[in-house]
Amino acid sequence: MRQLLVWVVVLVAGQASAQQPDTGKRLNLERVVAVVNESVILRSELDARLVPVLSMTAPIARQQRIAKTLDEMINEELIVQAAEAAKIQVDSSEIQAALDEIKQQNNLDDAGLAQALAMQGYTLQAYKLDLRRQMLRLRAINQLVGPKVQVTDEDVRARYDQLQRRSATVEAVFLSHILIRLPAHPTEQQMVQANEKVAKAIEETKMTPFAVVAQRISASPDIVLGWFQRGSLDPAFEQIVFSMQKGEVRGPVPGPDGLHVIRVDDIKQSALKPFPEMKEKLERELKRAELEKQVETWVEELRKKAYVDIKLQ
């Protein structure tokens, strides 16, 4: 029966060709690019879907885009067939209501809508059929897959806690420093002396304000370095300062000019609203993510049970 459908399409086209008077013009015939159970996907349908996407696709990726689009159309056809098998209905009044909403949102009348559709390779009738299929797929997902989605209060709380841990990540630090200058190629003795100065400076900052100690012994006149966003510093230097707490002093921290004693004067962290204000939003996000996973699994199962023959060349 599946193969018969393909031959029927070819046969009808062949008969049309045979009945066409010999005018010297070649008749363009429809070509089947995929068979999905009892249905077929025609090249003209695939081409219409590709109109808005191929213009934005690099030539080297065109074949991949075409194959991916056909794969999406096969999955959509399987969902429509599942909807029809489950006796899910979409009334013509609902399709018209959807069309009226589209016209209103885009400030179009009937003629304007027809013109806009024509630019996308659609007729109004074809677009109505496409709308019906879209609505069938949405209802099938909501009715056949939606009940499988389960998100508990514990899931929502765990997601909030995860975001809270991430929000505690320091985004920026305000730094001051003391520089113990070293030559480009210091001797071992110079390194020992520099490390001793660092240790002494850190000890002094426990009893004396950091700025006072820095003004007295730092080789750099710029004691206050200012704010630094994550990703703006040398990775080795950044790993140290972004792991420090506000008010913490640490050293020696190697730098291009010598050894540094670093103080984190302030930090910035991303803000997160309280859980009661976030709960509803997080629950919707988790349900949407879980629904996507369930739909993917469901479609994979539909494909395993279906007859799919891709004829795209």
Secondary structure, DSSP 8 states (H G I E B T S, - for coil): -HHHHHHHHHHHHHHHHHHS---S-------EEEEETTEEEEHHHHHHHHHHHHTTS-GGGHHHHHHHHHHHHHHHHHHHHHHHHTT----HHHHHHHHHHHHHHTT--HHHHHHHHHHTT--HHHHHHHHHHHHHHHHHIIIIIGGG----HHHHHHHHHHHHHHHTSEEEEEEEEEEEE--SS--HHHHHHHHHHHHHHHHHHTTS-HHHHHHHH-S-S--EEEEEETTSS-HHHHHHHTTS-TT-EEEEEEETTEEEEEEEEEEEE-----HHHHHHHHHHHHHHHHHHHHHHHHHHHHHHHS-EEE---
